[in-house]
Amino acid sequence: QDGNTLSLGTDYTLNVETGTLTLVNAMEVGAVYKITYSYTVTQEEIDAGEAIPNAVSVVSNEDSTDNDDGTTDEQDSTSTPITSHPDIAVDKRYALSGSGDNGEITKAGDEIDYVIVVKNEGNTTLTGVTVDDAQFSGDATHEITLVITDADGNTLESGVDYALTGDTLTFLNDMEVGATYKISYSYAVTQDELDNGSAILNAVTVTSNEDSPTNQDGTTDEEDD
């Protein structure tokens, strides 16, 4: 109660296996001891999103072991709330690799290079992350080759790290907090698209089992185009 720090081994002992702290010296009348410590929250606890319970009990040789509530010691507990905030983001960009000035698309077969960046911007591990892009499936005219890398530049392997079915790419492993995936591919423009003369639209949508924000159009996933 005077603010003096007690010494381990001299004033108290601690059994880390049982979580039991024992005061070595007698506790005088009116004495007060304050025990302070910090606990590091794990990613698993953040992912669970449930409050962290923590109970304490104290006993002495002299204190009655039969309390009014039927317990056999003095107890108190806390329940610390956890805030889980799953958030997946996507950004899609393109670069022209055409035969015209500054790479402009001027003839059939000129290519548009697309890059999709998917990032876990929340504080929660994401599972079941999928990326939907109409160009993924390709066709007889457009054979798409995907190159997927992580934030360290490592190339992901089809069948091990992700699976591609039609227009949907599914990551097979959990996406850790802060993780980033970059998906790159090229698209060859057709003569019909040149004849049409309209801009080529290409949208991407990402979802996960945990993230469900609402977009302006009322959908529950992340989009970019």
Secondary structure as the mmCIF struct_conf table of DSSP 4:
data_model
#
loop_
_struct_conf.conf_type_id
_struct_conf.id
_struct_conf.beg_label_comp_id
_struct_conf.beg_label_asym_id
_struct_conf.beg_label_seq_id
_struct_conf.end_label_comp_id
_struct_conf.end_label_asym_id
_struct_conf.end_label_seq_id
HELX_LH_PP_P HELX_LH_PP_P1 ASN A 4 LEU A 6
STRN STRN1 LEU A 8 LEU A 8
TURN_TY1_P TURN_TY1_P1 GLY A 9 ASP A 11
STRN STRN2 TYR A 12 ASN A 15
TURN_TY1_P TURN_TY1_P2 VAL A 16 GLY A 19
STRN STRN3 THR A 20 LEU A 23
BEND BEND1 VAL A 24 ASN A 25
TURN_TY1_P TURN_TY1_P3 VAL A 29 GLY A 30
HELX_LH_PP_P HELX_LH_PP_P2 THR A 40 THR A 42
HELX_RH_AL_P HELX_RH_AL_P1 GLN A 43 ALA A 48
TURN_TY1_P TURN_TY1_P4 GLY A 49 GLY A 49
STRN STRN4 ILE A 52 VAL A 58
BEND BEND2 ASN A 61 ASP A 63
BEND BEND3 THR A 65 THR A 65
TURN_TY1_P TURN_TY1_P5 ASP A 68 ASP A 69
BEND BEND4 GLY A 70 GLY A 70
BEND BEND5 THR A 72 ASP A 73
STRN STRN5 GLU A 74 THR A 80
STRN STRN6 ILE A 88 SER A 97
BEND BEND6 SER A 99 GLY A 100
HELX_RH_3T_P HELX_RH_3T_P1 ASP A 101 GLY A 103
BEND BEND7 LYS A 107 LYS A 107
TURN_TY1_P TURN_TY1_P6 ALA A 108 GLY A 109
STRN STRN7 GLU A 111 ASN A 120
BEND BEND8 GLY A 122 THR A 124
STRN STRN8 LEU A 126 LEU A 126
BEND BEND9 GLY A 128 GLY A 128
STRN STRN9 THR A 130 ASP A 133
TURN_TY1_P TURN_TY1_P7 ALA A 134 GLN A 135
BEND BEND10 PHE A 136 SER A 137
BEND BEND11 ALA A 140 THR A 141
STRN STRN10 VAL A 147 ASP A 150
TURN_TY1_P TURN_TY1_P8 ALA A 151 ASP A 152
HELX_LH_PP_P HELX_LH_PP_P3 ASN A 154 ASN A 154
STRN STRN11 THR A 155 THR A 155
HELX_LH_PP_P HELX_LH_PP_P4 LEU A 156 LEU A 156
STRN STRN12 SER A 158 SER A 158
TURN_TY1_P TURN_TY1_P9 GLY A 159 ASP A 161
STRN STRN13 TYR A 162 THR A 165
TURN_TY1_P TURN_TY1_P10 GLY A 166 ASP A 167
STRN STRN14 THR A 168 PHE A 171
BEND BEND12 LEU A 172 ASN A 173
STRN STRN15 MET A 175 MET A 175
TURN_TY1_P TURN_TY1_P11 VAL A 177 GLY A 178
STRN STRN16 THR A 180 ALA A 188
HELX_LH_PP_P HELX_LH_PP_P5 VAL A 189 THR A 190
HELX_RH_AL_P HELX_RH_AL_P2 GLN A 191 ASN A 196
STRN STRN17 VAL A 204 THR A 207
BEND BEND13 ASN A 209 GLU A 210
TURN_TY1_P TURN_TY1_P12 GLN A 216 ASP A 217
BEND BEND14 GLY A 218 GLY A 218
BEND BEND15 THR A 220 ASP A 221
STRN STRN18 GLU A 222 ASP A 224
#
